[in-house]
Amino acid sequence: MGTHRKTCEVVVVGGGPAGLTAAIALAAAGVATALVSRRPPAPDNRTTALLTGSVAALDALGVWNLAREHAAPLAAIRIVDDTARLIRAPEVLFRAEEIGLEAFGHNIENRHLVAALEARAAALAHLARFECGAARVAIGEDRVTIWLDNGEEIAAPLVVGADGRGSLCRAAAGIETETRSYPQAALTVNLAHARPHAGISTEFHTEAGPFTLVPLPGNRSSLVCVVEPLEAERLAGLDDATLAEETERRAHSILGRITVAAERGVFRLATETARAFAHSRVVLVGEAAHVMPPIGAQGLNLGLRDAATVAELVADAREDPGAPALLARYDRQRRLDVTSRTLAVDLLNRTLLSDVLPVQGARGFGLYLLDRIGPLRRAVMREGVMPLAAQPRLMRGELP
């Protein structure tokens, strides 16, 4: 037993958006929480489309007022079939006002979101921050001990593993994952353009994958371009002017002249899902629990629902936050949400890649029905932004 050992009710390992949200939500509920995470070495210039439930959660936690000015509302989503195939789907426009919302959500650069979360975390009395990494995790019968890389130890009856794809917490709990790779990579880059986006996110469906332009404040947007890996690397290696021309061509000049930012990212597409979301006094949130392709704005929104769920369960059962019954409830509550979103994203992606005519026809017919049948379109929109199967109190704007 080390001389620098500390104890608390819950330790959150990982300081990305999902981990920060979990730590803030737990501390806001009066739970003595420790957050173990290094500061990021460089700002994350990727963006996240936060759906309306995620925005409501951040607002309730006192985070959104710190981030709002850096976010752009998503008033509408346009889907355009940009393939050259025999069977093409009709263009579909979904407007948030159809389901009584001003916006489906807001798009924000991750660096601004993380800055707002960190500022809020620093103001909470029940949250202690350790700006270092976790070196080792040991699970005992009634508590988990974490050895930090600065020589200190922290022990708690529950650990929230928010430490990403190579999760140390997940490995300590003996949780395995199921992985599926795709023959695709995503190029991400932010850009400025001559024409206003009018709050419309436009998704061009191509044979290689989606080419998606998502609004940012002003005449700016973020781009996620899904193509074959070699093509993603080629595009990332272009000079600014050439990449801007290529982007404008692929966007059919709907935003006018384009100027790209210098920072670019290339990410291979894959799904990875934990076989259990909780086990042995460890619950998993964010990419420690599930990794998804950047399609349909599902990844981080799932992570924030993870965070909201664990905070609610712990707030309702303070006697032993790491008890097996609580872990079982968490796993059960998150399983349907994560599984259904993973299957939906996988299905959409595979129908884009398929050269089989019946598959293309089914996809086109499905979009045709969404375009023509109002009640069906509205039901799909509501489920997309406010899933009935995963609505912890925080996603409704209520504190846990």
N, C-alpha and C positions, 0 to 999 in steps of 0.2 A: 504494500500500500504506500503510494508516494506521498511525500510531504506537501505537495502542491495540489492535492486532490480536491475538487469542488463537486458539489451535488446540486441537482435541480430536478424539476419534474419531467422536462422534455429537452432533449438535445436535438437541434436541427443541424445536419451536416450538409453544407453546400449553400452558396450564396447567390445562385442565379435567381431569376424572377420567381420560380415556383418555391424555392427554399426560403427566400425572403418573405414571400407572402405567407407561407406556413408559419414562420417565426413571428411575424407581425400579428397574424390572426390569433395564435396561441397566447401571445403576450397581452393582446387586447382583451382576451377573455380572462385575464388574471392568472394565467398559468406561468409559473417560473420557468423561463425558457433560456437556453443558451444557443447561440448561433455560432457555428464553427465554419469559417470560410476565409480564404485569402481574398484580398481585393483583386479584381481582374487586372492583368498586366497591361491590357490595352482596351479601349472602348469597343463595344460590339456595335458595329454599324448596320447590322441586319435590323429588320423591322418585324413587328408582330401586329397582326390584326386582332385586337381584343374585342371579342363579341360582347353583346350587351350585358350578359350575366357577369362577365369578368369585370367590365367597367363598374357595374353596380357593387361588386365586391370591393374593388379598390376604392370606390367612393366611400363606402361604409367604414373602411379601415383608415380613412384620412389620407390616402395616397393620391387619389385622382386629382385633387385640387393642386397638387405639386407637379402633375404631369400633363394636365389638360391642354395647356398652351402649345405643347409639342405634338399634339395628336390631331389627326384629320378624321372627321366623321365619314363613315361609309354609308351614304344615302341609298345607293343602288349597286347591284351586281349585274354585269352584262356577261353573258356567255356566248362566244362566237365560234362556230365550227370553221376552223381555218385549214382543214384538210383538203386534199385534192381527190378524195375518194368518191366512188360512185354514189354511195348513200351518205348524205350530209344532213346533220341536224339543223333545225331552224335556230335563228338567233333568239335568245331569251333574255328578257330584262326583268330582274326582281327589284322591286322598290320597297324600302322599309316602311313607307307610309301605308302600304297595303295591309300590314299587320299592326298598325297603330304605333309604330316607332318612328322617331326622327332619324335614326340610323341603326344599321345592323350592329355597329360597333365602331371602333376607332383604330386607325393605324398609327403606330408610334415607333420611333427608332428605339431599339433595345437599350441603348446607352442612356436615353432620357428616362425610360421606365425604371431601369435599375437605380439611377440617381435618385428618383423620387422615392423608391422603396427603401433605399439606404438612409435617406434623410428621415423618413418616418420611423424606421427601426431605431435610429439613434435617439429618438425622443421618448421611447417607451420604458417605463420604470421596471417592468417585469422581464425585460430582454437584455441579456448580457452578450456582448459580441467578442469573440476571440478571433483575431485576424491572423490565423495560421491554419495549417492543414491538419487533417486527421491522419496519424501515422499507423494506428492499429485500433481495431475494434474487437472487444471480447465480450461475449454474451454470457451472463450468469443466470441463475435461477430467478432472481428478483430484480436484477438491474443489468444495464449495459455499461461497460467502462470504455472510454475512448482516451487513448494516449495521443496527445497533440505533438506536433513536431517541434514545439518550443519547450518540451519537457514536462508540461502540466498534464493532469488527468481530470476528466469530467465523468461523473457517473449519474445515470438517470434510469428510471424504470421504463422509459420509452425513447427510442431514437427514430427521428424522421430522416430517412436517407434521401437527400435531394442532391446527391453528388454525381449525377450524370451517368453517361453510358457505361463507364468502367467503375461502377459504384463499389466502393470498399464496404459500405454497409450491407449492400445486397449480397456480396460474397461472404461476409461474416455470418449472415443469416442462412447461408446455404441455399439461396434461391437461384435457380437456373432460369435461363431465358430462351425464347424461341425467336429465331432470326430469319428474315427473308430479304434477299437482296434484289434490286432491280437493275436492269441494264441502262441506267440513267444517272445523270448528275444534274444538280441545280446550280446555275450561275445566279448569284445575287448581287445587285448593284443599285444604288440610289441615283436618281437623275432629275434634272430640271427640264422643263418643256415650255414651249411658247404659248400653247393653248391651255385654258383651264380644264381641269379634270371633272369639275362639277360634282365632286363627291362620288363619282362612279368608278368602281373597280371593274376592270375589263379583263376577262380571261379568254384568250385565244386557245382553242384546243387544236393542237397539231399532231401529226403522226408520231412525233417524238415525245410529246407530253405537253402540259400547259405552259403558256407564255402569259404571265399575269402581271398586270400593272395595277398597283394599289395606291390610292391617294395618300400624300403627305401634305402638311400645311403649305399653303401657297401653291405656286405652279411647280410642284415637285411630286414625284411618285417613287415608289420602290418597285423593283422588277425582280420577279422570280422566273427564270427561263429554264425549263426542264428539257434537256436534250441528251444525246449520247455522251458518255464521259469524255471522249476525245474532242467532241465538238465543244463541250463546256470549257475544256482547257484551251482550245483554240480561241474561243471568244474572250476568255479572261486575259489572254496574252495580247490582244489587239491594243493598239494605241487608242487614246481617248476619242479622237475624231472618228476613227474607223469603227469603233464599237458603237458610237453614237449613231452613225449612219446605218449600221446593221440593225440596231435596235429600232430606229425609226422605220426602216423597211419592214421589219417583222410586225411592227405595231400599225402598219398601214397608214402611218402619219396622222393617226387620230388625235395626237397631242401636239402636232406640229414639230418644229425643230427641237432636237433633243441634245442636251449636254450631260455627259455621265460624270459621276464622281470618281475619284481616283481609287477608292477602296472597293475591292471586289472579293467575293468569296465563291468557292466551288465546293459542293458537298455531294458525295455519293448518296443515292437514294436507297433506303432500306427501312424495314420495320423490325423492331426488336421489342418483344413483350415479355415481361416477367411472368413466370408460371404461377407465382403467388405475389400479391401486392403487399402482403404483411405476413411476418413469421418471426417467431423467437424475439419478441419485443422490438422488432424493427418494422416500420411501415415505409413504403417507397412512394415518392411523389416525383412528378416530372419525368425526365428522361432516364432516371434510375428505374422507373416502372415501365415506361413505354416510349419508344422512339417511332416517329411517323414521318413520312415524306412531307415536304412543305406544300401540301395541296389541300385546299379547302379550309385553311386557317384553323386546324384542329389541335396541333401539337401543344402549344403553350396553354391554350384554353382548357385542355384536358388537365394539364399540370396545375392550373389554378383551381380547378374543381377538386383535384386531389387535396390540395392545401386546405380548401374550405371544408372538405369532408373530415379530414383528420382533426382540424381545430374544433369542429362541432362535436365530434364524438368524445374528444378529451374533455371539453368543457362540460359535457353532460355526465361524465363518469370520472370524477377526480380521484376516487379511492386508489385505483391502480391503473394509470393510463396505458400500461403495457400488458394488461390482462389478456389472456387468450380470447375471451368473448369479444372484447373491443376490436382486436385484430381481425377476428372472423367477420365482424360487421363491416369493417373498412373494406376488406377484400370483396365481400359480397356486394357492397354498394358501388364500388368502382368497377367491378368486372363487366357489367352489362354496358356501361357507358364506353369504356375503353374498347371492348370487343366490337361493339356496333360501329364506332367511328373508324376503327382500323379496317374493318371489312368494307365500309363504304368508300374509304379512300383507295383501298386496294382495288375494288371493283371499278371505280372511275378510271384509275390509272391503267388498268389492264384493258378496258374497253377502248381506250385511246390507242394502245399499242397493237391491238388485234387487227389482223388483216382479214378475218373471217367475216363474210358479208352478213350472216344472221346476227352476229354480235354488234356490228356497226348499225344494223337496222334496229335492233332492240334499243341501243343507246339513243339513236335519233328519234325513235317513237316515244321513248320516255321523256325526252326534252320537249317533244311536240305536245304531249299530254300536259306537262307542267306549264307550257305556254298558253294552252287553250282552256284548261279547266281551273278556274279561279280557286275554288275551295281546296283542291289538291295542291296548287302552288302555294297557297297561304299556309296550309298544314306543314308542308315541307320546309318553308321558311321559318316557321315558329320552332320546329324541331331542330333546325340547324343552329339557331341562336339561343334557344331556351329549351334544351332537352328535358322532357318530362321525367326521364329515368334518373336524372342527376341534378337535382336542384337543392343542394344544401342551403341553409338559411342565408349564408353570406352572399350567395349568387342572387338572392332576392333583395339584397341591400340591408339585411338584418345581421347584426353582430352575433357571433356564435354564443 
